[in-house]
Amino acid sequence: MTGRAELVSTISGRKYPFDRIEEFAENGESLEVSLPGLAHARPRSSPHLWERFGDFLPFPGMNPARSLGEGNTPLLPAGRQLHEWTGLPNLLLKNETQNPTWSFKDRGSLTCMFLADFLGERVAATISTGNMGHSLAAYGARAGVKVIVFVPGFAPREKVDAMAIHGATVLRVEAPDYSAMKRHVLGLAGALGVRIVSGNGPVRVEGYKLAAFELYEQMEGRVPDYIAVPTSACGHVRGIFKGYRELREAGLIRSLPRFIVVQARNNNPITGALKRGDEQIVPVTDVRTIAEAMTTGDPPGGEEVLRKARAFGWLGEDATEEEILESQRRLAAAGFFVEPAAATSLAAVRSLVRNRRIDPAATVVLMLTGSGLKDMDVLRHHACGARTSSLSTVASDLRAVLAERTSESPGTLPGH
Ligand SMILES: *Cc1c(COP(=O)(O)O)cnc(C)c1O
């Protein structure tokens, strides 16, 4: 079916050629890949997910050498502590921190390289607070594609240095407003003849779709009631949704999951609008949140997500800075070390259960979008240093530790 793909503007339905460099329509609407014949699409057998679901993808000749082993991330029950804390016994965690560059962005970078191969592009540029740039840098290094990353002044060192060590050129752009900088840089694509991949671009969305196919396989065709997605540029939530919609179009599933769009309270252009019932995004200009992977205050294409939310009964919820830190700590205490952006969804589903907006019996999947190692600075908000000891005191120190009561009741021990 490749070769017949087109780009379609998600609101007006206007069509564009598949090889378009600009990632949005002239009127700012998001573009999305449209493939004919999905009703007859079928999973095949192959060790690679993108080949098994090749009927659903627009790239011909997907070269396995482009892969860094992304995806196949574990889907696990959240565990007793988190089941109790959220009130959701059927809470599942999709641990995206186990991707090659420790965030979900890697599936989108794989498809960026498939597209680069297909169109003969030798350069890929992006604008990123970190994870996207890091991911694209790694996949560019693997594929021999030159990568340029524009980062805002506040991008954390762990992420910037990670891009650089893969050989990407990093341009730190000092600008008061990240969204404005993004718009400006994206606008250069046509003039420079270079694709500047945005987090919400059609090629990323095709990659993020793969997460839906993984969930479909991991849940053996069952569809969860809800999937909670920490959201900034909107590519991830759009991608997972598009994957499920296409599975339904192919007749492989009957119902669609409902999405929970999650943001930080301090930067909630989408969840704010959803909670107020607004039809339009009110951009946030002075974005200040520890969830720095979610700092798009004026998401291009955000209105389209609002429309989808209304049409498909999605929910929106945001988390305060304190709730984000508490969720990060709770997840870590349950064995999952995630960055603040990824922790937002735990707080959000807890609020939704408490406000009776989701049924406690629902099956809910949380996308744990990125690793805690991505932002070490934020750990100063937690008590996580080492205790000091010495050879002369280590025995008594150990005795004191053993005498401390554990914070969890014996009921949380395995087998109880
Ligand atoms: C990119 C990112 C998000 C937001 O995803 P979008 O596709 O921009 O909506 C959330 N969490 C983490 C860790 C990210 O890297």
Ligand as a Chemical Component Dictionary entry (heavy atoms), coordinates in Angstrom:
data_LIG
# 
_chem_comp.id                   LIG 
_chem_comp.type                 NON-POLYMER 
_chem_comp.pdbx_formal_charge   0 
_chem_comp.three_letter_code    LIG 
# 
loop_
_chem_comp_atom.comp_id 
_chem_comp_atom.atom_id 
_chem_comp_atom.alt_atom_id 
_chem_comp_atom.type_symbol 
_chem_comp_atom.charge 
_chem_comp_atom.model_Cartn_x 
_chem_comp_atom.model_Cartn_y 
_chem_comp_atom.model_Cartn_z 
_chem_comp_atom.pdbx_ordinal 
LIG C1 C1 C 0 7.883 14.235 24.702 1  
LIG C2 C2 C 0 7.479 13.820 26.047 2  
LIG C3 C3 C 0 6.152 13.954 26.493 3  
LIG C4 C4 C 0 5.096 14.644 25.686 4  
LIG O1 O1 O 0 4.782 13.967 24.483 5  
LIG P1 P1 P 0 4.134 14.768 23.256 6  
LIG O2 O2 O 0 4.156 13.834 22.108 7  
LIG O3 O3 O 0 4.976 15.983 23.045 8  
LIG O4 O4 O 0 2.749 15.148 23.661 9  
LIG C5 C5 C 0 5.834 13.438 27.743 10 
LIG N1 N1 N 0 6.765 12.855 28.538 11 
LIG C6 C6 C 0 8.040 12.720 28.151 12 
LIG C7 C7 C 0 9.011 12.075 29.059 13 
LIG C8 C8 C 0 8.441 13.197 26.903 14 
LIG O5 O5 O 0 9.714 13.060 26.519 15 
# 
loop_
_chem_comp_bond.comp_id 
_chem_comp_bond.atom_id_1 
_chem_comp_bond.atom_id_2 
_chem_comp_bond.value_order 
_chem_comp_bond.pdbx_ordinal 
LIG C1 C2 SING 1  
LIG C2 C3 SING 2  
LIG C2 C8 DOUB 3  
LIG C3 C4 SING 4  
LIG C3 C5 DOUB 5  
LIG C4 O1 SING 6  
LIG O1 P1 SING 7  
LIG P1 O2 DOUB 8  
LIG P1 O3 SING 9  
LIG P1 O4 SING 10 
LIG C5 N1 SING 11 
LIG N1 C6 DOUB 12 
LIG C6 C7 SING 13 
LIG C6 C8 SING 14 
LIG C8 O5 SING 15 
# 
